[in-house]
Amino acid sequence: MNGPILVGVDGSETGTRALDWAAGEARVRRVALRLLHALPQVRGGTAPGIEQEPEWGAARRLLDEAEERVRRRMEGVETSSELVVDDAASALVARARDAGLVVVGTRGSGGLAGLVLGSVAFKVAAHAPVSVALAPALREPTTGHAEIVAGVDGPSTGAVLAEAFREAALWRAPLRVVHAFRFFQVPDPVHSAELAALLRHHRQAAEARIEEALADWRTRFPEVQVTAEVVNDSPRKALLQVSAGAQLVVVGPHDHRDPLMPLGSVAYTVIHRCGRPVLIARPA
């Protein structure tokens, strides 16, 4: 989807990193950038005259400064802003329907220091109807030609590859596609030869499935340099190992019915621990 990029602005350090990342993404995608700041209900709610409250004026200045930052750093990006009285996560999810991508910082101004993924980022990533990018709290996002890493597995593979190939083409970056499975480690004893053969069969079947999934995308994006690998390891560990120098990590939301972890354990772990921008891919 080529709609505008929607970014949450809250004045925090992580929020500013999210703003900068979103502005760079808007420039390479050649789409508009929409800035949103949400004020909680103040002094009894949305009574007439709320625009005169000090909180409203401070929030408006915050957005104006954010717009000016984008204009200085990313000339040519069409930028607009909106200030609403609402819960931040609800406001972003509601407006995401008209966006091509939503960008938030992993931890905002109201987060606890020990939490990497704040409540707003968590809710938006879990419930937005479009793809969501989360800018990290720990490191500056890279914007050069470092590789894009895509973790593929199951029903989300198509959406992950669509986003990953597009990002690699836009940023002229190499793409590494990783599929990890936890099968077993081949032991030394008597049956090791049979187990090793079974492992090879399982790996070859997985490699064939990945190559089949990649075939159409390689044709659509012949300029993208793609490396695909299948590893016998947990998906969480494998993605963390390969993402250290990545420009972006693309994963899919697990089809998970646990209300405490609607993104699934792999996406949740990668967001928390890789320290790179993470894109949660959803079908367009």
Secondary structure, 3 states (H helix, E strand, C coil): CCCCEEEECCCCHHHHHHHHHHHHHHHHHCCCEEEEEEECCCCCCCCCCHHHCHHHHHHHHHHHHHHHHHHHHCCCCCEEEEEEECCHHHHHHHHHHHCCEEEEECCCCCCCCCCCCCHHHHHHHHHCCCCEEEECCCCCCCCCCCCEEEECCHHHHHHHHHHHHHHHHHHCCCEEEEEEECCCCCCCCCCHHHHHHHHHHHHHHHHHHHHHHHHHHHHHCCCCCEEEEEEECCHHHHHHHHCCCCCEEEECCCCCCCCCCCCCHHHHHHHHHCCCCEEECCCC
